[in-house]
Amino acid sequence: QVQLVESGGGLVQPGGSLRLSCAASENIYNFYVMGWYRQAPGKQRELVASIFSSGRTNYADSVQGRFTISRDNAENTVYLQMNSLRAEDTAVYYCKANRNVLVDYWGQGTQLTVSS
């Protein structure tokens, strides 16, 4: 069973920055896409950013220009650099890896709170 372990969440002031990490228990080349999702209280889980094995990236409109997803293949880790954070970014952030369209894996989530 694949394990995805997120880290890096915490409390940050509006306008601040934080980097989330998602460490996979196997070579991330095995996944055709990896992504970060978030779920705020009372809301549905939503896609924040994704990165394909080709290197292509996608972002939600709400984070475009502020967040950057990247991958370190040697470390089997995907990152989410978050800048210019806003209160509305507060959520539990989850890492997801797709082996294919039918098989995916989720991490346990890490809490981000943006507040002064």
C-alpha positions in Angstrom: 0.0 0.0 0.0 1.3 3.4 -1.0 1.8 5.9 1.8 1.7 9.6 1.3 2.8 11.7 4.3 2.1 15.4 4.3 3.9 17.9 6.4 4.5 21.6 6.7 1.1 22.9 7.7 0.6 25.3 10.5 -0.5 28.8 11.5 0.6 31.7 9.3 -0.4 35.3 9.1 -2.2 36.7 6.0 0.3 37.6 3.4 2.8 35.0 4.6 4.3 32.0 3.0 4.5 28.3 3.7 5.6 25.1 1.9 3.8 21.8 2.2 5.6 18.5 1.5 4.2 15.2 0.4 6.6 12.3 0.8 5.6 9.1 -1.1 6.7 5.6 0.0 7.6 4.7 -3.6 9.1 6.2 -6.7 6.8 9.1 -7.8 7.5 8.2 -11.4 5.0 5.4 -10.8 2.2 8.0 -10.6 1.0 9.8 -13.7 -0.2 12.7 -11.7 0.1 14.0 -8.2 -1.9 16.8 -6.7 -2.8 18.9 -3.7 -6.4 19.2 -2.6 -7.9 21.1 0.2 -11.1 21.0 2.3 -12.3 23.9 4.4 -15.0 23.4 7.1 -18.4 22.9 5.6 -17.0 22.8 2.0 -16.3 20.1 -0.5 -12.8 19.0 -1.2 -11.3 20.9 -4.1 -8.3 20.6 -6.3 -5.6 23.2 -5.6 -2.8 22.1 -8.0 -1.6 19.1 -9.8 1.6 18.0 -11.5 2.0 15.3 -14.1 4.9 13.0 -14.6 5.6 15.1 -17.8 6.0 18.1 -15.5 2.9 19.8 -16.7 1.1 21.7 -13.9 -2.5 22.8 -13.3 -3.8 25.3 -10.8 -7.1 26.3 -9.4 -8.0 29.9 -10.4 -8.0 30.9 -6.7 -4.4 30.1 -6.3 -2.9 30.8 -9.7 0.1 33.1 -9.4 0.4 32.5 -5.6 1.0 28.8 -5.3 3.6 26.6 -7.0 3.6 22.8 -7.2 6.8 21.0 -7.8 8.3 17.6 -7.5 11.7 16.2 -6.4 12.0 12.8 -8.0 15.1 11.9 -6.1 13.3 12.5 -2.8 10.0 11.1 -4.0 8.4 14.3 -2.7 5.9 16.8 -4.1 5.8 20.3 -2.7 3.3 23.1 -2.6 4.9 26.5 -2.2 2.2 28.9 -1.0 2.7 32.7 -1.0 0.5 35.7 -0.3 -1.7 33.5 1.9 -5.2 34.6 2.6 -7.7 33.7 5.3 -9.7 31.8 2.6 -6.8 29.5 2.1 -7.4 28.0 5.5 -8.2 24.3 5.1 -6.9 20.8 5.5 -4.6 20.1 2.6 -4.3 16.6 1.2 -1.9 15.0 -1.2 -3.2 12.6 -3.8 -1.4 10.3 -6.2 -2.9 8.6 -9.2 -1.3 5.5 -10.4 -3.9 5.5 -13.2 -7.5 6.7 -13.7 -8.8 3.9 -11.4 -6.2 3.7 -8.7 -5.4 6.6 -6.4 -4.0 7.2 -2.9 -4.5 9.9 -0.4 -2.5 11.3 2.5 -3.8 12.0 5.9 -3.9 15.7 5.5 -2.2 18.7 7.1 -3.9 21.7 8.5 -3.2 25.2 7.3 -4.6 28.1 9.2 -4.2 31.7 7.9 -5.0 34.1 10.6 -3.7 37.2 12.3 
